[in-house]
Amino acid sequence: MHTVAILVLDHVVPFDMAAPMEVFGRTRLPDGRRPYRVRLCAESRDVRADGFEIRVGHGLDALADADTVVVPGCSQLVEEFSPRALAALREAAEAGARIASVCAGAFVLAEAGLLNGLRATTHWVAAGELARRYPEVEVEPDVLYVDNGQILTSAGAAAALDLCLHMIRSDLGSAVAADAARLSVMPLEREGGQAQFIVHEQPPVPRGSTLEPVLEWIEDNLAGEITLGMLAARSGMSERTFSRRFREQTGTTPLQWLLRARVRRAQYLLENSDRPVERIAQQAGFGSPTAFRERFRRVVGTTPQTYRAAFHGKTRVPAARS
C-alpha cells in the first residue's frame, strides 16, 4: 500500500490539507481495495488552523517511510520555517519519496532547497513573492501544477485536486484516476491554467506621464487599426524614441500593451454580453476570429468559449445610465 504523508504546519489552510486527504483516501482499485494509506503528520500533536486546532496522529518520523509527502499551504507566509520540519522533508526526499506542495506549500519546499533549479508554481497571488524570495526557482504563475518527476507543485486550493488526480493517474492509470475524479465531481483534466482565474487589470496608464493621452486614445480606439507609426505621430516622437519612452514608463512594449488591452476588452465583452465570438474579436480589434482565439488562449490560458461558460454573467457590471 502506498503511504501518503501530509505534513501539517501551523496556520495550515484546511482545504489544502483536506483535498489530498479526501482524494487519496477515497480512491479505490477496480476490486474495491484502497491503494493509498493517508497520514497526517506534524512536529507537535496539536496544530493551529485559522479558527480551530487539529489533533494530528503522527509525528515527523512518519515522513521517513512515506511514498508521497504532500505539504499544504499556510494562511500566513512566515519568514522562518521549523528547522525540524524542513530536515524531515529533505530526508524524505533523499530517501526517494515523491514530494508535492499545494498552493503556498511551495514556499516550504523552496525553503528546504527542494525547488532549486526547478520549475514550480503556487497561487498566482503569491507567485511574485515566491520568485522574489527564491530566485533560484523558476516560478510559473499561469499553470495549475508542475511535475518535475520527484518534486511537484500546484497552484491555488482547487488545483490540489488536479495535482492529486495527476499523481493517481501516474501511479495507477487513467481508469482509476477517472473514477477518483468522478468521486470528487471533477474532470480528470481541466482545460487551461490558473491564468484564466487571474484578474487581469487594464494595462497600466501612468498618470501624469507624457504617454497618458496616447494610452487613453488607445483604450478608446481598440476596435480600429493601431500601428506604432500612428502612436509615435500622436506623441510627436520618432518610432524609436516612442518605443524607448514607452518601455521606460510602462515596463513593456507598445505591441504587448495593445494586445493585453484588447484581450482585457474581450474578457469584459465575454463576461457581460451575449455577442458572438466573431463580433467580439472585431470589437476588441483583432484581425480575425482565428487570431483572436490564438491570442486569447495564449494570454488567458483557455478558449473564449470556455471563458464565457465559466464567467458569463458572474461579474456583470450594470450598464451606465444615460
C-alpha positions as a printed Julia matrix, in Angstrom:
322×3 Matrix{Float64}:
   0.0    0.0     0.0
   1.25   3.45   -0.98
   1.64   5.76    2.03
   0.77   9.44    1.6
   2.03  11.64    4.45
   0.53  15.12    4.69
   2.91  17.48    6.51
   0.76  19.9     8.52
   2.26  23.18    9.74
   0.75  25.87   11.95
  -1.87  28.04   10.2
  -2.5   25.29    7.66
  -5.22  26.08    5.12
  -7.93  23.48    5.85
  -8.91  22.95    2.2
  -5.28  22.47    1.15
  -4.99  19.73    3.76
  -8.39  18.13    3.19
  -8.16  17.87   -0.6
  -5.33  15.29   -0.71
  -6.82  13.54    2.34
 -10.13  13.06    0.55
  -8.87  12.34   -2.96
  -6.25   9.77   -1.96
  -8.38   8.38    0.87
 -11.41   7.72   -1.34
  -9.51   6.2    -4.28
 -10.37   2.58   -4.96
  -8.95  -0.08   -7.26
 -11.36  -1.97   -9.57
 -11.6   -4.77   -6.98
 -12.51  -2.29   -4.24
  -9.18  -2.23   -2.41
  -7.69   1.02   -1.12
  -4.35   1.7    -2.82
  -3.39   4.6    -0.52
  -2.84   4.97    3.21
  -3.1    8.61    4.3
  -1.39  10.02    7.4
  -1.46  13.5     8.9
   2.0   14.34   10.25
   3.27  17.31   12.24
   6.02  18.4    14.58
   3.61  18.58   17.51
   0.37  16.75   18.18
  -1.82  19.86   18.02
  -1.63  22.19   15.03
  -3.32  25.55   14.69
  -5.56  26.35   11.74
  -7.49  29.59   11.4
 -10.37  29.28   13.84
  -9.66  25.84   15.28
  -6.98  23.31   16.2
  -6.22  19.95   14.59
  -5.03  16.91   16.53
  -2.54  15.03   14.36
  -1.93  11.3    14.7
   1.7   11.08   13.5
   4.95  12.9    14.11
   7.67  13.92   11.69
   9.22  10.47   11.88
   6.29   9.17    9.8
   7.71  11.0     6.78
  10.68   8.62    6.76
   8.79   5.69    5.23
   6.26   7.68    3.19
   6.0    7.11   -0.55
   4.49  10.54   -1.13
   4.7   13.64    1.07
   2.21  16.47    0.49
   2.78  19.92    2.01
  -0.41  22.04    2.2
  -0.24  25.81    2.19
  -0.46  28.04    5.24
  -2.57  31.18    5.57
   0.44  33.17    6.78
   3.61  33.46    4.71
   6.11  33.32    7.53
   9.76  34.26    7.1
  11.07  31.28    9.07
  10.04  27.64    8.99
  10.59  24.88   11.54
  14.14  23.51   11.08
  12.93  20.06   12.19
  10.14  20.0     9.63
  12.49  21.14    6.85
  15.05  18.5     7.84
  12.39  15.76    7.83
  11.23  16.9     4.41
  14.76  16.83    3.0
  15.36  13.37    4.45
  12.15  12.07    2.9
  13.23  13.45   -0.48
  16.7   11.92   -0.12
  15.06   8.58    0.66
  13.2    8.78   -2.66
   9.75   9.94   -1.58
   7.67  11.92   -4.05
   7.24  15.45   -2.66
   4.27  17.64   -3.61
   3.01  21.01   -2.45
  -0.39  22.65   -2.5
  -0.67  26.4    -3.04
   1.7   28.25   -0.66
   3.21  24.93    0.42
   5.69  25.65   -2.39
   7.39  28.12   -0.01
   8.19  25.23    2.35
   9.67  23.16   -0.48
  11.68  26.16   -1.66
  12.98  26.87    1.86
  14.06  23.23    2.12
  16.05  23.68   -1.08
  13.97  21.13   -2.98
  12.97  23.53   -5.76
  16.41  24.88   -6.6
  16.84  24.93  -10.36
  13.33  23.58  -10.93
  10.1   24.91  -12.36
   7.39  25.48   -9.75
   4.04  27.13   -9.25
   1.89  28.44   -6.4
  -1.26  30.54   -6.08
  -1.0   33.4    -8.57
  -1.34  35.95   -5.75
   1.84  34.6    -4.11
   3.83  33.82   -7.26
   5.69  37.12   -7.26
   6.72  36.69   -3.63
   7.92  33.14   -4.27
  10.08  34.37   -7.14
  11.43  37.25   -5.03
  12.36  35.08   -2.06
  13.79  32.21   -4.07
  15.39  33.5    -7.29
  16.87  30.07   -7.99
  13.31  28.74   -8.56
  11.71  29.19  -11.99
   8.2   30.28  -11.0
   5.37  29.66  -13.48
   2.26  31.52  -12.28
  -0.04  30.54  -15.16
  -0.31  26.76  -14.71
  -2.38  24.51  -12.44
   0.54  22.29  -11.47
   4.14  21.48  -12.37
   5.52  17.93  -12.4
   9.32  17.72  -12.21
   9.28  13.98  -11.6
  10.02  13.56   -7.9
   9.02  17.14   -6.98
   5.6   18.54   -7.85
   3.85  21.83   -7.04
   0.28  23.02   -7.53
  -1.45  26.36   -7.68
  -4.41  27.55   -5.6
  -6.52  25.27   -3.45
  -8.69  23.73   -6.18
  -5.56  22.9    -8.18
  -4.71  20.44   -5.39
  -7.44  18.23   -6.85
  -5.86  18.45  -10.31
  -2.45  17.53   -8.91
  -3.76  14.62   -6.84
  -5.62  13.18   -9.82
  -2.46  13.57  -11.9
  -0.45  11.61   -9.33
  -3.12   8.9    -9.11
  -3.09   8.54  -12.87
   0.72   8.27  -12.82
   0.53   5.61  -10.1
  -2.48   3.55  -11.16
  -3.56   4.53  -14.65
  -6.33   6.58  -16.2
  -9.22   4.27  -15.27
  -8.58   4.52  -11.51
  -7.89   8.25  -11.8
 -11.11   8.81  -13.75
 -13.07   7.02  -11.04
 -11.38   9.2    -8.38
 -12.27  12.27  -10.43
 -15.93  11.23  -10.55
 -15.98  10.8    -6.78
 -14.59  14.34   -6.46
 -17.08  15.63   -9.08
 -14.09  16.84  -11.08
 -12.98  16.4   -14.68
  -9.83  14.29  -14.94
  -8.22  17.16  -16.83
  -9.25  20.79  -16.73
  -8.65  22.94  -19.78
  -6.38  25.93  -19.34
  -4.4   27.03  -16.32
  -4.78  29.43  -13.46
  -4.22  32.3   -15.88
  -7.97  32.16  -16.54
  -8.63  32.94  -12.87
  -6.19  35.86  -12.6
  -7.87  39.24  -12.51
  -6.13  40.98  -15.4
  -6.14  44.68  -14.69
  -6.15  47.1   -17.56
  -2.55  47.7   -18.67
  -1.08  50.49  -16.52
  -1.62  54.05  -17.65
   1.0   56.14  -15.81
  -0.93  59.15  -14.52
   0.75  62.44  -15.3
   3.18  60.85  -17.74
   3.81  62.17  -21.23
   2.21  58.97  -22.58
  -1.09  59.31  -20.75
  -3.01  60.96  -23.62
  -1.93  58.39  -26.22
  -2.64  55.46  -23.89
  -6.14  56.77  -23.24
  -6.59  57.17  -27.0
  -5.67  53.51  -27.46
  -8.35  52.48  -24.95
 -10.94  54.49  -26.87
  -9.94  53.11  -30.27
  -9.16  49.42  -29.69
 -11.52  48.28  -32.46
  -9.63  50.14  -35.18
  -6.21  49.72  -36.73
  -3.42  50.96  -34.47
   0.19  51.0   -35.63
   3.46  52.01  -34.0
   3.75  54.84  -36.51
   0.32  56.18  -35.57
   1.15  56.14  -31.86
   4.53  57.77  -32.35
   2.97  60.5   -34.51
   0.31  61.24  -31.89
   3.07  61.59  -29.31
   5.22  63.82  -31.51
   8.17  61.38  -31.4
  10.05  59.14  -33.76
   9.09  55.47  -33.6
  12.42  54.61  -31.95
  12.11  57.31  -29.28
   8.46  56.45  -28.65
   9.25  52.75  -28.18
  12.04  53.57  -25.74
   9.91  56.02  -23.72
   7.02  53.58  -23.73
   9.09  50.77  -22.22
  10.58  53.15  -19.65
   7.14  54.31  -18.47
   5.08  51.12  -18.75
   7.63  48.32  -18.48
   6.51  46.71  -21.73
   6.41  47.32  -25.48
   3.62  49.2   -27.29
   2.56  46.0   -29.07
   2.34  43.93  -25.88
   0.44  46.72  -24.11
  -2.01  46.93  -27.02
  -2.56  43.17  -27.2
  -3.17  42.91  -23.44
  -5.63  45.81  -23.62
  -7.5   44.06  -26.45
  -7.66  40.77  -24.57
  -8.95  42.56  -21.48
 -11.66  44.24  -23.58
 -12.59  40.83  -24.97
 -12.8   39.38  -21.45
 -15.2   42.15  -20.45
 -17.39  41.55  -23.51
 -17.43  37.77  -22.97
 -18.48  38.29  -19.34
 -21.07  40.98  -19.93
 -22.64  40.41  -23.35
 -24.15  37.67  -25.5
 -22.4   38.82  -28.66
 -20.88  36.06  -30.8
 -17.17  35.47  -30.52
 -16.62  36.71  -34.08
 -18.22  40.04  -33.2
 -16.2   40.35  -30.0
 -12.99  39.66  -31.93
 -13.86  42.58  -34.21
 -14.79  44.94  -31.37
 -11.59  44.12  -29.5
  -9.52  44.95  -32.57
  -8.31  41.54  -33.67
  -7.84  41.0   -37.4
  -9.7   37.7   -37.47
 -11.51  35.3   -35.12
  -8.61  32.88  -35.52
  -6.04  35.47  -34.43
  -8.31  36.4   -31.52
  -8.68  32.8   -30.33
  -4.94  32.17  -30.53
  -4.01  35.35  -28.61
  -6.77  34.84  -26.04
  -5.64  31.3   -25.3
  -2.02  32.44  -25.01
  -2.82  35.2   -22.51
  -5.75  33.74  -20.55
  -4.94  30.04  -20.8
  -8.26  28.87  -22.23
 -10.59  29.46  -25.18
 -13.04  32.36  -25.42
 -15.97  29.91  -25.36
 -14.71  28.16  -22.23
 -14.01  31.5   -20.55
 -17.54  32.69  -21.3
 -19.05  29.46  -19.96
 -17.17  29.94  -16.69
 -17.63  33.67  -16.15
 -20.56  34.96  -18.2
 -22.89  36.99  -16.0
 -20.85  36.33  -12.84
 -19.05  39.65  -12.87
 -21.68  41.59  -14.76
 -21.31  45.35  -14.49
 -24.54  47.41  -14.64
 -24.88  49.45  -17.79
 -24.11  53.12  -17.42
 -27.15  55.37  -17.11
 -27.64  57.82  -19.91
